[in-house]
Amino acid sequence: KDWQRKDIDDVLARVTEDIEWHYLVGLPPLRGKAAMRELLMKFSPTMNDVKWRIFNAMQSKDALMVEGVDEYTTETGNHVVMPYMGILEFRDGLISRWRDYCDSELAGRLKNGEAVPAHVLALTNRKPI
């Protein structure tokens, strides 16, 4: 909910000072709250009417895996529906490592105005938990 409200300070209050964030696995991770803040500040104005939903969640000792969808409207009015899988690792009750897995090519096409494919809509129109 913090991100849906674009409350970056509240998002950062939930992570460790030395957070390691793979916001897109395949790219080098961001390290530390300052780097995370910089990226969130960059993305925040480009994402409107955010609807973040989780369909499945699995937990082990200090980790949480979620399957979900980020859905939002870009600043130019394009509709983005991005399925993803994320893994959060915790230390002392805070997120210390965060890895997001998604199809960055699909994200780029949707941000540029391509219609959301029917198979993506079918995957993401499920009832969230």
N, CA, C and O atoms as CSV, one atom per row, in Angstrom:
chain,resi,resn,atom,element,x,y,z
A,1,LYS,N,N,0.818,-1.202,0.000
A,1,LYS,CA,C,0.000,0.000,0.000
A,1,LYS,C,C,0.861,1.266,0.000
A,1,LYS,O,O,0.464,2.287,-0.561
A,2,ASP,N,N,2.055,1.198,0.636
A,2,ASP,CA,C,2.925,2.376,0.654
A,2,ASP,C,C,3.254,2.823,-0.768
A,2,ASP,O,O,3.219,4.014,-1.076
A,3,TRP,N,N,3.576,1.857,-1.632
A,3,TRP,CA,C,3.939,2.209,-3.002
A,3,TRP,C,C,2.725,2.707,-3.773
A,3,TRP,O,O,2.851,3.608,-4.602
A,4,GLN,N,N,1.545,2.132,-3.512
A,4,GLN,CA,C,0.341,2.618,-4.182
A,4,GLN,C,C,0.085,4.084,-3.825
A,4,GLN,O,O,-0.435,4.840,-4.645
A,5,ARG,N,N,0.447,4.484,-2.609
A,5,ARG,CA,C,0.306,5.883,-2.191
A,5,ARG,C,C,1.524,6.714,-2.598
A,5,ARG,O,O,1.563,7.923,-2.370
A,6,LYS,N,N,2.506,6.063,-3.196
A,6,LYS,CA,C,3.761,6.708,-3.588
A,6,LYS,C,C,4.480,7.301,-2.379
A,6,LYS,O,O,5.112,8.354,-2.470
A,7,ASP,N,N,4.374,6.610,-1.250
A,7,ASP,CA,C,5.018,7.048,-0.016
A,7,ASP,C,C,6.393,6.386,0.076
A,7,ASP,O,O,6.556,5.343,0.708
A,8,ILE,N,N,7.351,7.000,-0.553
A,8,ILE,CA,C,8.691,6.427,-0.659
A,8,ILE,C,C,9.341,6.282,0.710
A,8,ILE,O,O,10.043,5.299,0.949
A,9,ASP,N,N,9.127,7.229,1.610
A,9,ASP,CA,C,9.707,7.119,2.951
A,9,ASP,C,C,9.184,5.892,3.688
A,9,ASP,O,O,9.945,5.209,4.373
A,10,ASP,N,N,7.891,5.609,3.551
A,10,ASP,CA,C,7.342,4.418,4.200
A,10,ASP,C,C,7.873,3.139,3.561
A,10,ASP,O,O,8.131,2.160,4.261
A,11,VAL,N,N,8.038,3.138,2.248
A,11,VAL,CA,C,8.642,1.972,1.582
A,11,VAL,C,C,10.048,1.755,2.138
A,11,VAL,O,O,10.409,0.634,2.495
A,12,LEU,N,N,10.834,2.816,2.212
A,12,LEU,CA,C,12.222,2.693,2.678
A,12,LEU,C,C,12.310,2.326,4.160
A,12,LEU,O,O,13.312,1.758,4.594
A,13,ALA,N,N,11.285,2.640,4.933
A,13,ALA,CA,C,11.281,2.270,6.354
A,13,ALA,C,C,11.172,0.762,6.538
A,13,ALA,O,O,11.401,0.253,7.635
A,14,ARG,N,N,10.824,0.046,5.477
A,14,ARG,CA,C,10.634,-1.406,5.555
A,14,ARG,C,C,11.853,-2.195,5.074
A,14,ARG,O,O,11.817,-3.424,5.018
A,15,VAL,N,N,12.940,-1.479,4.723
A,15,VAL,CA,C,14.139,-2.160,4.225
A,15,VAL,C,C,15.346,-1.795,5.094
A,15,VAL,O,O,15.352,-0.773,5.780
A,16,THR,N,N,16.374,-2.662,5.045
A,16,THR,CA,C,17.600,-2.407,5.795
A,16,THR,C,C,18.423,-1.320,5.101
A,16,THR,O,O,18.223,-1.033,3.921
A,17,GLU,N,N,19.336,-0.730,5.840
A,17,GLU,CA,C,20.216,0.307,5.262
A,17,GLU,C,C,21.024,-0.243,4.094
A,17,GLU,O,O,21.309,0.477,3.137
A,18,ASP,N,N,21.395,-1.533,4.174
A,18,ASP,CA,C,22.231,-2.139,3.138
A,18,ASP,C,C,21.416,-2.999,2.161
A,18,ASP,O,O,21.922,-3.982,1.620
A,19,ILE,N,N,20.164,-2.621,1.944
A,19,ILE,CA,C,19.292,-3.373,1.034
A,19,ILE,C,C,20.009,-3.690,-0.281
A,19,ILE,O,O,20.722,-2.855,-0.838
A,20,GLU,N,N,19.803,-4.905,-0.753
A,20,GLU,CA,C,20.266,-5.308,-2.083
A,20,GLU,C,C,19.014,-5.584,-2.899
A,20,GLU,O,O,18.293,-6.543,-2.626
A,21,TRP,N,N,18.750,-4.746,-3.901
A,21,TRP,CA,C,17.509,-4.824,-4.661
A,21,TRP,C,C,17.797,-5.082,-6.131
A,21,TRP,O,O,18.356,-4.241,-6.836
A,22,HIS,N,N,17.403,-6.256,-6.568
A,22,HIS,CA,C,17.426,-6.600,-7.992
A,22,HIS,C,C,16.043,-6.244,-8.524
A,22,HIS,O,O,15.178,-7.114,-8.626
A,23,TYR,N,N,15.825,-4.985,-8.862
A,23,TYR,CA,C,14.503,-4.572,-9.339
A,23,TYR,C,C,14.187,-5.205,-10.675
A,23,TYR,O,O,13.026,-5.248,-11.084
A,24,LEU,N,N,15.180,-5.683,-11.344
A,24,LEU,CA,C,15.020,-6.457,-12.568
A,24,LEU,C,C,16.191,-7.429,-12.622
A,24,LEU,O,O,17.306,-7.059,-12.990
A,25,VAL,N,N,15.922,-8.673,-12.252
A,25,VAL,CA,C,16.990,-9.672,-12.272
A,25,VAL,C,C,17.540,-9.737,-13.691
A,25,VAL,O,O,16.786,-9.783,-14.663
A,26,GLY,N,N,18.827,-9.741,-13.791
A,26,GLY,CA,C,19.503,-9.665,-15.083
A,26,GLY,C,C,20.311,-8.388,-15.180
A,26,GLY,O,O,21.266,-8.305,-15.953
A,27,LEU,N,N,19.927,-7.387,-14.391
A,27,LEU,CA,C,20.696,-6.144,-14.272
A,27,LEU,C,C,21.401,-6.154,-12.920
A,27,LEU,O,O,20.948,-6.831,-11.998
A,28,PRO,N,N,22.494,-5.420,-12.787
A,28,PRO,CA,C,23.166,-5.360,-11.483
A,28,PRO,C,C,22.208,-4.812,-10.419
A,28,PRO,O,O,21.370,-3.960,-10.716
A,29,PRO,N,N,22.332,-5.299,-9.185
A,29,PRO,CA,C,21.418,-4.831,-8.140
A,29,PRO,C,C,21.748,-3.417,-7.679
A,29,PRO,O,O,22.874,-2.936,-7.812
A,30,LEU,N,N,20.724,-2.774,-7.131
A,30,LEU,CA,C,20.936,-1.521,-6.419
A,30,LEU,C,C,21.323,-1.887,-4.994
A,30,LEU,O,O,20.829,-2.870,-4.443
A,31,ARG,N,N,22.201,-1.099,-4.404
A,31,ARG,CA,C,22.654,-1.382,-3.041
A,31,ARG,C,C,22.469,-0.142,-2.178
A,31,ARG,O,O,22.956,0.940,-2.506
A,32,GLY,N,N,21.753,-0.318,-1.065
A,32,GLY,CA,C,21.558,0.755,-0.101
A,32,GLY,C,C,20.286,1.553,-0.343
A,32,GLY,O,O,19.747,1.599,-1.449
A,33,LYS,N,N,19.824,2.186,0.747
A,33,LYS,CA,C,18.584,2.961,0.682
A,33,LYS,C,C,18.673,4.146,-0.265
A,33,LYS,O,O,17.691,4.479,-0.928
A,34,ALA,N,N,19.833,4.786,-0.340
A,34,ALA,CA,C,19.952,5.966,-1.217
A,34,ALA,C,C,19.724,5.579,-2.677
A,34,ALA,O,O,19.039,6.292,-3.409
A,35,ALA,N,N,20.293,4.456,-3.098
A,35,ALA,CA,C,20.107,4.000,-4.481
A,35,ALA,C,C,18.660,3.595,-4.722
A,35,ALA,O,O,18.102,3.855,-5.788
A,36,MET,N,N,18.059,2.955,-3.724
A,36,MET,CA,C,16.664,2.557,-3.853
A,36,MET,C,C,15.766,3.791,-3.946
A,36,MET,O,O,14.851,3.837,-4.769
A,37,ARG,N,N,16.029,4.786,-3.104
A,37,ARG,CA,C,15.241,6.025,-3.138
A,37,ARG,C,C,15.344,6.678,-4.520
A,37,ARG,O,O,14.340,7.129,-5.071
A,38,GLU,N,N,16.543,6.727,-5.069
A,38,GLU,CA,C,16.744,7.372,-6.366
A,38,GLU,C,C,15.896,6.709,-7.450
A,38,GLU,O,O,15.266,7.398,-8.252
A,39,LEU,N,N,15.879,5.371,-7.478
A,39,LEU,CA,C,15.085,4.679,-8.493
A,39,LEU,C,C,13.591,4.868,-8.241
A,39,LEU,O,O,12.835,5.086,-9.188
A,40,LEU,N,N,13.155,4.787,-6.992
A,40,LEU,CA,C,11.741,4.984,-6.690
A,40,LEU,C,C,11.291,6.393,-7.057
A,40,LEU,O,O,10.177,6.579,-7.545
A,41,MET,N,N,12.142,7.379,-6.827
A,41,MET,CA,C,11.809,8.762,-7.197
A,41,MET,C,C,11.688,8.896,-8.721
A,41,MET,O,O,10.859,9.655,-9.222
A,42,LYS,N,N,12.515,8.158,-9.438
A,42,LYS,CA,C,12.470,8.186,-10.905
A,42,LYS,C,C,11.185,7.529,-11.420
A,42,LYS,O,O,10.534,8.048,-12.328
A,43,PHE,N,N,10.824,6.373,-10.826
A,43,PHE,CA,C,9.644,5.635,-11.291
A,43,PHE,C,C,8.332,6.254,-10.834
A,43,PHE,O,O,7.339,6.184,-11.559
A,44,SER,N,N,8.301,6.849,-9.669
A,44,SER,CA,C,7.057,7.319,-9.065
A,44,SER,C,C,6.208,8.187,-9.990
A,44,SER,O,O,5.010,7.928,-10.112
A,45,PRO,N,N,6.765,9.197,-10.643
A,45,PRO,CA,C,5.912,10.036,-11.497
A,45,PRO,C,C,5.436,9.330,-12.767
A,45,PRO,O,O,4.512,9.812,-13.423
A,46,THR,N,N,6.046,8.200,-13.126
A,46,THR,CA,C,5.674,7.506,-14.360
A,46,THR,C,C,4.604,6.450,-14.138
A,46,THR,O,O,4.134,5.833,-15.094
A,47,MET,N,N,4.209,6.235,-12.874
A,47,MET,CA,C,3.241,5.187,-12.538
A,47,MET,C,C,2.049,5.813,-11.817
A,47,MET,O,O,2.187,6.352,-10.719
A,48,ASN,N,N,0.881,5.734,-12.447
A,48,ASN,CA,C,-0.340,6.292,-11.865
A,48,ASN,C,C,-1.384,5.199,-11.718
A,48,ASN,O,O,-1.347,4.194,-12.428
A,49,ASP,N,N,-2.313,5.398,-10.794
A,49,ASP,CA,C,-3.398,4.441,-10.542
A,49,ASP,C,C,-2.838,3.029,-10.378
A,49,ASP,O,O,-3.277,2.093,-11.046
A,50,VAL,N,N,-1.867,2.891,-9.483
A,50,VAL,CA,C,-1.188,1.607,-9.259
A,50,VAL,C,C,-2.138,0.612,-8.601
A,50,VAL,O,O,-2.772,0.910,-7.589
A,51,LYS,N,N,-2.220,-0.570,-9.196
A,51,LYS,CA,C,-3.006,-1.680,-8.633
A,51,LYS,C,C,-2.053,-2.874,-8.525
A,51,LYS,O,O,-1.806,-3.578,-9.503
A,52,TRP,N,N,-1.533,-3.081,-7.338
A,52,TRP,CA,C,-0.577,-4.152,-7.094
A,52,TRP,C,C,-1.327,-5.289,-6.427
A,52,TRP,O,O,-1.932,-5.108,-5.371
A,53,ARG,N,N,-1.287,-6.473,-7.051
A,53,ARG,CA,C,-2.025,-7.612,-6.517
A,53,ARG,C,C,-1.099,-8.816,-6.387
A,53,ARG,O,O,-0.190,-9.014,-7.194
A,54,ILE,N,N,-1.350,-9.612,-5.355
A,54,ILE,CA,C,-0.590,-10.844,-5.124
A,54,ILE,C,C,-1.542,-12.020,-5.268
A,54,ILE,O,O,-2.630,-12.027,-4.691
A,55,PHE,N,N,-1.120,-13.023,-6.049
A,55,PHE,CA,C,-1.942,-14.208,-6.291
A,55,PHE,C,C,-1.498,-15.405,-5.464
A,55,PHE,O,O,-2.330,-16.216,-5.058
A,56,ASN,N,N,-0.217,-15.527,-5.212
A,56,ASN,CA,C,0.326,-16.629,-4.423
A,56,ASN,C,C,1.470,-16.115,-3.566
A,56,ASN,O,O,2.176,-15.179,-3.942
A,57,ALA,N,N,1.641,-16.740,-2.413
A,57,ALA,CA,C,2.759,-16.392,-1.541
A,57,ALA,C,C,3.226,-17.658,-0.841
A,57,ALA,O,O,2.423,-18.477,-0.393
A,58,MET,N,N,4.528,-17.797,-0.759
A,58,MET,CA,C,5.145,-18.924,-0.067
A,58,MET,C,C,6.231,-18.383,0.852
A,58,MET,O,O,6.959,-17.459,0.491
A,59,GLN,N,N,6.332,-18.956,2.025
A,59,GLN,CA,C,7.283,-18.442,3.003
A,59,GLN,C,C,8.162,-19.566,3.520
A,59,GLN,O,O,7.704,-20.687,3.743
A,60,SER,N,N,9.426,-19.244,3.705
A,60,SER,CA,C,10.351,-20.124,4.405
A,60,SER,C,C,10.855,-19.344,5.615
A,60,SER,O,O,10.271,-18.320,5.969
A,61,LYS,N,N,11.902,-19.797,6.238
A,61,LYS,CA,C,12.367,-19.193,7.492
A,61,LYS,C,C,12.443,-17.667,7.430
A,61,LYS,O,O,11.748,-16.986,8.184
A,62,ASP,N,N,13.266,-17.131,6.556
A,62,ASP,CA,C,13.459,-15.680,6.474
A,62,ASP,C,C,13.214,-15.133,5.079
A,62,ASP,O,O,13.787,-14.112,4.698
A,63,ALA,N,N,12.363,-15.809,4.317
A,63,ALA,CA,C,12.120,-15.367,2.946
A,63,ALA,C,C,10.637,-15.507,2.612
A,63,ALA,O,O,9.932,-16.368,3.137
A,64,LEU,N,N,10.196,-14.623,1.717
A,64,LEU,CA,C,8.827,-14.642,1.226
A,64,LEU,C,C,8.881,-14.556,-0.293
A,64,LEU,O,O,9.523,-13.665,-0.850
A,65,MET,N,N,8.198,-15.493,-0.964
A,65,MET,CA,C,8.117,-15.484,-2.423
A,65,MET,C,C,6.688,-15.149,-2.799
A,65,MET,O,O,5.747,-15.745,-2.275
A,66,VAL,N,N,6.521,-14.197,-3.706
A,66,VAL,CA,C,5.181,-13.797,-4.128
A,66,VAL,C,C,5.063,-13.818,-5.648
A,66,VAL,O,O,6.000,-13.477,-6.371
A,67,GLU,N,N,3.884,-14.230,-6.110
A,67,GLU,CA,C,3.523,-14.125,-7.518
A,67,GLU,C,C,2.446,-13.060,-7.601
A,67,GLU,O,O,1.439,-13.133,-6.897
A,68,GLY,N,N,2.650,-12.087,-8.445
A,68,GLY,CA,C,1.669,-11.021,-8.509
A,68,GLY,C,C,1.672,-10.289,-9.828
A,68,GLY,O,O,2.214,-10.754,-10.831
A,69,VAL,N,N,1.042,-9.116,-9.795
A,69,VAL,CA,C,0.973,-8.269,-10.978
A,69,VAL,C,C,1.081,-6.812,-10.526
A,69,VAL,O,O,0.456,-6.401,-9.549
A,70,ASP,N,N,1.872,-6.058,-11.246
A,70,ASP,CA,C,1.895,-4.601,-11.126
A,70,ASP,C,C,1.059,-4.082,-12.286
A,70,ASP,O,O,1.359,-4.360,-13.447
A,71,GLU,N,N,0.022,-3.336,-11.974
A,71,GLU,CA,C,-0.821,-2.753,-13.012
A,71,GLU,C,C,-0.886,-1.258,-12.765
A,71,GLU,O,O,-1.150,-0.817,-11.647
A,72,TYR,N,N,-0.650,-0.490,-13.798
A,72,TYR,CA,C,-0.661,0.963,-13.645
A,72,TYR,C,C,-0.824,1.624,-15.005
A,72,TYR,O,O,-0.767,0.977,-16.051
A,73,THR,N,N,-1.031,2.936,-14.952
A,73,THR,CA,C,-1.116,3.751,-16.151
A,73,THR,C,C,0.114,4.648,-16.189
A,73,THR,O,O,0.463,5.269,-15.185
A,74,THR,N,N,0.766,4.716,-17.333
A,74,THR,CA,C,1.953,5.557,-17.464
A,74,THR,C,C,1.550,7.025,-17.533
A,74,THR,O,O,0.371,7.350,-17.672
A,75,GLU,N,N,2.532,7.896,-17.437
A,75,GLU,CA,C,2.264,9.339,-17.510
A,75,GLU,C,C,1.719,9.737,-18.879
A,75,GLU,O,O,1.124,10.805,-19.022
A,76,THR,N,N,1.919,8.883,-19.890
A,76,THR,CA,C,1.379,9.169,-21.227
A,76,THR,C,C,0.045,8.461,-21.471
A,76,THR,O,O,-0.496,8.525,-22.575
A,77,GLY,N,N,-0.493,7.782,-20.438
A,77,GLY,CA,C,-1.805,7.149,-20.542
A,77,GLY,C,C,-1.805,5.703,-20.992
A,77,GLY,O,O,-2.873,5.132,-21.214
A,78,ASN,N,N,-0.620,5.085,-21.135
A,78,ASN,CA,C,-0.570,3.688,-21.563
A,78,ASN,C,C,-0.808,2.762,-20.372
A,78,ASN,O,O,-0.369,3.031,-19.254
A,79,HIS,N,N,-1.511,1.672,-20.639
A,79,HIS,CA,C,-1.891,0.700,-19.614
A,79,HIS,C,C,-0.833,-0.410,-19.552
A,79,HIS,O,O,-0.547,-1.065,-20.554
A,80,VAL,N,N,-0.262,-0.607,-18.366
A,80,VAL,CA,C,0.760,-1.632,-18.166
A,80,VAL,C,C,0.215,-2.657,-17.182
A,80,VAL,O,O,-0.261,-2.303,-16.104
A,81,VAL,N,N,0.289,-3.920,-17.557
A,81,VAL,CA,C,-0.101,-5.042,-16.705
A,81,VAL,C,C,1.079,-6.003,-16.725
A,81,VAL,O,O,1.298,-6.707,-17.711
A,82,MET,N,N,1.840,-6.029,-15.630
A,82,MET,CA,C,3.102,-6.755,-15.617
A,82,MET,C,C,3.095,-7.872,-14.565
A,82,MET,O,O,3.218,-7.598,-13.371
A,83,PRO,N,N,2.951,-9.138,-15.008
A,83,PRO,CA,C,3.079,-10.241,-14.064
A,83,PRO,C,C,4.531,-10.351,-13.590
A,83,PRO,O,O,5.457,-10.048,-14.342
A,84,TYR,N,N,4.722,-10.778,-12.362
A,84,TYR,CA,C,6.076,-10.903,-11.823
A,84,TYR,C,C,6.113,-11.954,-10.725
A,84,TYR,O,O,5.084,-12.392,-10.212
A,85,MET,N,N,7.326,-12.337,-10.390
A,85,MET,CA,C,7.596,-13.178,-9.229
A,85,MET,C,C,8.651,-12.433,-8.441
A,85,MET,O,O,9.628,-11.948,-9.013
A,86,GLY,N,N,8.470,-12.339,-7.151
A,86,GLY,CA,C,9.422,-11.630,-6.316
A,86,GLY,C,C,9.814,-12.445,-5.102
A,86,GLY,O,O,9.022,-13.226,-4.574
A,87,ILE,N,N,11.043,-12.252,-4.669
A,87,ILE,CA,C,11.540,-12.910,-3.462
A,87,ILE,C,C,12.087,-11.833,-2.537
A,87,ILE,O,O,12.940,-11.033,-2.921
A,88,LEU,N,N,11.580,-11.832,-1.318
A,88,LEU,CA,C,12.029,-10.894,-0.294
A,88,LEU,C,C,12.709,-11.691,0.808
A,88,LEU,O,O,12.146,-12.661,1.316
A,89,GLU,N,N,13.911,-11.286,1.177
A,89,GLU,CA,C,14.609,-11.910,2.300
A,89,GLU,C,C,14.643,-10.901,3.442
A,89,GLU,O,O,14.849,-9.707,3.225
A,90,PHE,N,N,14.441,-11.395,4.655
A,90,PHE,CA,C,14.314,-10.522,5.817
A,90,PHE,C,C,15.464,-10.712,6.800
A,90,PHE,O,O,16.005,-11.807,6.957
A,91,ARG,N,N,15.812,-9.620,7.447
A,91,ARG,CA,C,16.773,-9.619,8.552
A,91,ARG,C,C,16.238,-8.653,9.606
A,91,ARG,O,O,15.979,-7.484,9.320
A,92,ASP,N,N,16.081,-9.149,10.802
A,92,ASP,CA,C,15.566,-8.325,11.912
A,92,ASP,C,C,14.245,-7.642,11.556
A,92,ASP,O,O,14.014,-6.492,11.930
A,93,GLY,N,N,13.386,-8.354,10.835
A,93,GLY,CA,C,12.062,-7.835,10.510
A,93,GLY,C,C,12.002,-6.878,9.330
A,93,GLY,O,O,10.925,-6.389,8.987
A,94,LEU,N,N,13.146,-6.601,8.700
A,94,LEU,CA,C,13.193,-5.690,7.551
A,94,LEU,C,C,13.656,-6.442,6.304
A,94,LEU,O,O,14.346,-7.456,6.403
A,95,ILE,N,N,13.278,-5.945,5.155
A,95,ILE,CA,C,13.704,-6.553,3.891
A,95,ILE,C,C,15.176,-6.206,3.670
A,95,ILE,O,O,15.551,-5.035,3.643
A,96,SER,N,N,15.998,-7.238,3.514
A,96,SER,CA,C,17.432,-7.019,3.297
A,96,SER,C,C,17.864,-7.350,1.864
A,96,SER,O,O,18.849,-6.810,1.362
A,97,ARG,N,N,17.121,-8.235,1.224
A,97,ARG,CA,C,17.396,-8.578,-0.176
A,97,ARG,C,C,16.055,-8.727,-0.884
A,97,ARG,O,O,15.107,-9.291,-0.337
A,98,TRP,N,N,15.991,-8.209,-2.117
A,98,TRP,CA,C,14.728,-8.188,-2.856
A,98,TRP,C,C,15.062,-8.459,-4.317
A,98,TRP,O,O,15.873,-7.754,-4.918
A,99,ARG,N,N,14.429,-9.491,-4.886
A,99,ARG,CA,C,14.654,-9.828,-6.291
A,99,ARG,C,C,13.308,-9.924,-7.002
A,99,ARG,O,O,12.413,-10.648,-6.566
A,100,ASP,N,N,13.178,-9.187,-8.095
A,100,ASP,CA,C,11.966,-9.224,-8.913
A,100,ASP,C,C,12.284,-9.838,-10.265
A,100,ASP,O,O,13.276,-9.492,-10.908
A,101,TYR,N,N,11.419,-10.758,-10.683
A,101,TYR,CA,C,11.551,-11.441,-11.964
A,101,TYR,C,C,10.340,-11.092,-12.820
A,101,TYR,O,O,9.203,-11.331,-12.413
A,102,CYS,N,N,10.574,-10.532,-14.000
A,102,CYS,CA,C,9.487,-10.211,-14.918
A,102,CYS,C,C,10.026,-10.154,-16.339
A,102,CYS,O,O,11.232,-10.246,-16.567
A,103,ASP,N,N,9.128,-10.003,-17.270
A,103,ASP,CA,C,9.489,-9.918,-18.689
A,103,ASP,C,C,9.684,-8.443,-19.042
A,103,ASP,O,O,8.720,-7.735,-19.333
A,104,SER,N,N,10.928,-7.990,-19.013
A,104,SER,CA,C,11.203,-6.568,-19.264
A,104,SER,C,C,10.860,-6.161,-20.698
A,104,SER,O,O,10.522,-5.004,-20.950
A,105,GLU,N,N,10.945,-7.097,-21.626
A,105,GLU,CA,C,10.576,-6.781,-23.009
A,105,GLU,C,C,9.085,-6.469,-23.108
A,105,GLU,O,O,8.688,-5.513,-23.775
A,106,LEU,N,N,8.261,-7.280,-22.442
A,106,LEU,CA,C,6.819,-7.013,-22.415
A,106,LEU,C,C,6.553,-5.664,-21.749
A,106,LEU,O,O,5.737,-4.884,-22.240
A,107,ALA,N,N,7.223,-5.386,-20.653
A,107,ALA,CA,C,7.034,-4.107,-19.956
A,107,ALA,C,C,7.317,-2.937,-20.897
A,107,ALA,O,O,6.559,-1.969,-20.933
A,108,GLY,N,N,8.390,-3.027,-21.644
A,108,GLY,CA,C,8.739,-1.956,-22.580
A,108,GLY,C,C,7.686,-1.756,-23.652
A,108,GLY,O,O,7.342,-0.625,-23.995
A,109,ARG,N,N,7.173,-2.865,-24.182
A,109,ARG,CA,C,6.144,-2.756,-25.224
A,109,ARG,C,C,4.863,-2.118,-24.671
A,109,ARG,O,O,4.245,-1.280,-25.328
A,110,LEU,N,N,4.476,-2.524,-23.463
A,110,LEU,CA,C,3.257,-1.970,-22.869
A,110,LEU,C,C,3.438,-0.492,-22.537
A,110,LEU,O,O,2.523,0.303,-22.746
A,111,LYS,N,N,4.601,-0.119,-22.026
A,111,LYS,CA,C,4.865,1.298,-21.723
A,111,LYS,C,C,4.816,2.149,-22.980
A,111,LYS,O,O,4.497,3.337,-22.924
A,112,ASN,N,N,5.137,1.532,-24.122
A,112,ASN,CA,C,5.118,2.259,-25.394
A,112,ASN,C,C,3.761,2.209,-26.088
A,112,ASN,O,O,3.627,2.670,-27.222
A,113,GLY,N,N,2.749,1.649,-25.410
A,113,GLY,CA,C,1.400,1.723,-25.940
A,113,GLY,C,C,0.829,0.462,-26.560
A,113,GLY,O,O,-0.315,0.469,-27.015
A,114,GLU,N,N,1.599,-0.628,-26.592
A,114,GLU,CA,C,1.044,-1.869,-27.123
A,114,GLU,C,C,-0.077,-2.343,-26.207
A,114,GLU,O,O,0.002,-2.189,-24.989
A,115,ALA,N,N,-1.116,-2.915,-26.795
A,115,ALA,CA,C,-2.226,-3.442,-26.003
A,115,ALA,C,C,-1.757,-4.637,-25.165
A,115,ALA,O,O,-0.878,-5.395,-25.577
A,116,VAL,N,N,-2.354,-4.785,-23.999
A,116,VAL,CA,C,-2.026,-5.912,-23.129
A,116,VAL,C,C,-2.519,-7.185,-23.808
A,116,VAL,O,O,-3.702,-7.288,-24.132
A,117,PRO,N,N,-1.627,-8.163,-24.032
A,117,PRO,CA,C,-2.038,-9.408,-24.699
A,117,PRO,C,C,-3.094,-10.169,-23.882
A,117,PRO,O,O,-3.101,-10.115,-22.652
A,118,ALA,N,N,-3.975,-10.869,-24.582
A,118,ALA,CA,C,-5.054,-11.620,-23.927
A,118,ALA,C,C,-4.509,-12.633,-22.923
A,118,ALA,O,O,-5.096,-12.819,-21.857
A,119,HIS,N,N,-3.396,-13.288,-23.248
A,119,HIS,CA,C,-2.864,-14.303,-22.323
A,119,HIS,C,C,-2.353,-13.670,-21.033
A,119,HIS,O,O,-2.390,-14.308,-19.981
A,120,VAL,N,N,-1.876,-12.428,-21.096
A,120,VAL,CA,C,-1.442,-11.720,-19.892
A,120,VAL,C,C,-2.658,-11.316,-19.063
A,120,VAL,O,O,-2.641,-11.436,-17.838
A,121,LEU,N,N,-3.712,-10.837,-19.725
A,121,LEU,CA,C,-4.934,-10.496,-19.005
A,121,LEU,C,C,-5.522,-11.715,-18.301
A,121,LEU,O,O,-5.967,-11.622,-17.157
A,122,ALA,N,N,-5.522,-12.863,-18.991
A,122,ALA,CA,C,-6.046,-14.086,-18.380
A,122,ALA,C,C,-5.228,-14.471,-17.149
A,122,ALA,O,O,-5.781,-14.910,-16.141
A,123,LEU,N,N,-3.932,-14.308,-17.236
A,123,LEU,CA,C,-3.045,-14.651,-16.120
A,123,LEU,C,C,-3.223,-13.707,-14.944
A,123,LEU,O,O,-3.111,-14.125,-13.792
A,124,THR,N,N,-3.497,-12.452,-15.217
A,124,THR,CA,C,-3.510,-11.436,-14.167
A,124,THR,C,C,-4.907,-11.046,-13.679
A,124,THR,O,O,-5.033,-10.249,-12.750
A,125,ASN,N,N,-5.947,-11.592,-14.289
A,125,ASN,CA,C,-7.309,-11.282,-13.848
A,125,ASN,C,C,-7.831,-12.294,-12.838
A,125,ASN,O,O,-9.040,-12.407,-12.638
A,126,ARG,N,N,-6.933,-13.025,-12.205
A,126,ARG,CA,C,-7.325,-13.973,-11.163
A,126,ARG,C,C,-7.618,-13.231,-9.863
A,126,ARG,O,O,-7.253,-12.068,-9.693
A,127,LYS,N,N,-8.274,-13.920,-8.970
A,127,LYS,CA,C,-8.588,-13.339,-7.660
A,127,LYS,C,C,-7.321,-13.301,-6.808
A,127,LYS,O,O,-6.680,-14.333,-6.605
A,128,PRO,N,N,-6.953,-12.114,-6.306
A,128,PRO,CA,C,-5.761,-12.036,-5.446
A,128,PRO,C,C,-6.043,-12.646,-4.071
A,128,PRO,O,O,-7.192,-12.830,-3.670
A,129,ILE,N,N,-4.958,-12.950,-3.371
A,129,ILE,CA,C,-5.116,-13.501,-2.022
A,129,ILE,C,C,-5.372,-12.385,-1.028
A,129,ILE,O,O,-5.533,-12.645,0.165
